[in-house]
Amino acid sequence: MYTDFIATDRWTKNKVHVLYQALIVAIATRHADAVDIKFLVDGRPVWVALPHPAWVEYKRRTGNAITDPLAKEIAGHFLKTALESGEGLGREMYGLTVEETLKHLDAIVAKVEPPVEASR
């Protein structure tokens, strides 16, 4: 869903092509407690850093793990939301908080899982 997509920038109304490129554990590259996910936004590199504590918190809350494919979707959802809401993408690196990470994860899960109907 969010590893290769087109979004419309709220302010310019231009279509922007976003393409996933890489997932790197940031401890190895910049000594950060995060996973860095790189996208090309109309060919320009943009990184989204997801904090490792989000993995722990999600596991605590749900018993499920954040997989690499799910982490890519979380970061892509953030980028699409930022573009379409007008927050823009003027920087090369964006660091999400644990709560922001889980908010985007919840939005993805809500799109994939059908709503649970109340039993009668």
For each residue, the residues with C-beta under 8 A, 3 or more apart:
1: 5 73 76 77 108 111
2: 5 18 20 72 73 75 76 77 79 80 108
3: 19 20 72 73 76
4: 18 19 20
5: 1 2 17 18 76 80
6: 15 16 17 18
7: 15 16 18 79 80 83 84
8: 13 14 15 16 83 84
9: 12 13 14 15 16 83 84 88
10: 13 83 84 85 86
11: 86 88
12: 9
13: 8 9 10
14: 8 9
15: 6 7 8 9
16: 6 7 8 9 41 42 83
17: 5 6 40 41 42
18: 2 4 5 6 7 39 40 41 76 79 80 83
19: 3 4 39 40
20: 2 3 4 37 38 39 72 75 76
21: 38 39 40 45
22: 37 38
23: 35 36 37 38 68 71 72
24: 28 29 35 36 37 38
25: 28 29 35 36
26: 29 30 31 32 33 34 35 36 49
27: 31 32 33
28: 24 25
29: 24 25 26 36
30: 26 36
31: 26 27
32: 26 27 36 49
33: 26 27 51 52 53
34: 26 49 50 51 52 95
35: 23 24 25 26 49 50 52 71
36: 23 24 25 26 29 30 32 47 48 49 93
37: 20 22 23 24 47 48 49 50 71 72 75
38: 20 21 22 23 24 45 46 47
39: 18 19 20 21 45 46 47 48 75 76 79
40: 17 18 19 21 43 44 45 46
41: 16 17 18 44 45 46 79 89
42: 16 17
43: 40
44: 40 41
45: 21 38 39 40 41 92
46: 38 39 40 41 79 89 91 92 93 94
47: 36 37 38 39 92 93 94
48: 36 37 39 75 78 79 93 94 96
49: 26 32 34 35 36 37 93 94 95 96
50: 34 35 37 54 71 74 75 96 101
51: 33 34 54 95 96 97 98 101
52: 33 34 35 55 56
53: 33 56 57 98
54: 50 51 57 58 66 96 98 101 102 105
55: 52 58 59 65 66
56: 52 53 59 60
57: 53 54 60 61 98 102
58: 54 55 61 62 64 65 66 102 105
59: 55 56 62 63 64 65 66
60: 56 57
61: 57 58 102
62: 58 59
63: 59
64: 58 59
65: 55 58 59
66: 54 55 58 59 70 71 74 105
67: 70 71
68: 23 71 72
69: 72 73
70: 66 67 73 74 105 108
71: 23 35 37 50 66 67 68 74 75
72: 2 3 20 23 37 68 69 75 76
73: 1 2 3 69 70 76 77 108
74: 50 66 70 71 77 78 101 104 105 108
75: 2 20 37 39 48 50 71 72 78 79 104
76: 1 2 3 5 18 20 39 72 73 79 80
77: 1 2 73 74 80 81 104 107 108
78: 48 74 75 81 82 94 96 100 104
79: 2 7 18 39 41 46 48 75 76 82 83 89
80: 2 5 7 18 76 77 83 84
81: 77 78 84 85 87 104 107
82: 78 79 85 87 88 89 94
83: 7 8 9 10 16 18 79 80 87 88 89
84: 7 8 9 10 80 81
85: 10 81 82
86: 10 11
87: 81 82 83
88: 9 11 82 83
89: 41 46 79 82 83 94
90:
91: 46 94
92: 45 46 47
93: 36 46 47 48 49
94: 46 47 48 49 78 82 89 91
95: 34 49 51
96: 48 49 50 51 54 78 100 101 104
97: 51 100 101
98: 51 53 54 57 101 102
99: 102 103
100: 78 96 97 103 104
101: 50 51 54 74 96 97 98 104 105
102: 54 57 58 61 98 99 105 106
103: 99 100 106 107
104: 74 75 77 78 81 96 100 101 107 108
105: 54 58 66 70 74 101 102 108 109
106: 102 103 109 110
107: 77 81 103 104 110 111
108: 1 2 70 73 74 77 104 105 111 112
109: 105 106 112 113
110: 106 107 113
111: 1 107 108
112: 108 109
113: 109 110
114:
115:
116:
117:
118:
119:
120:
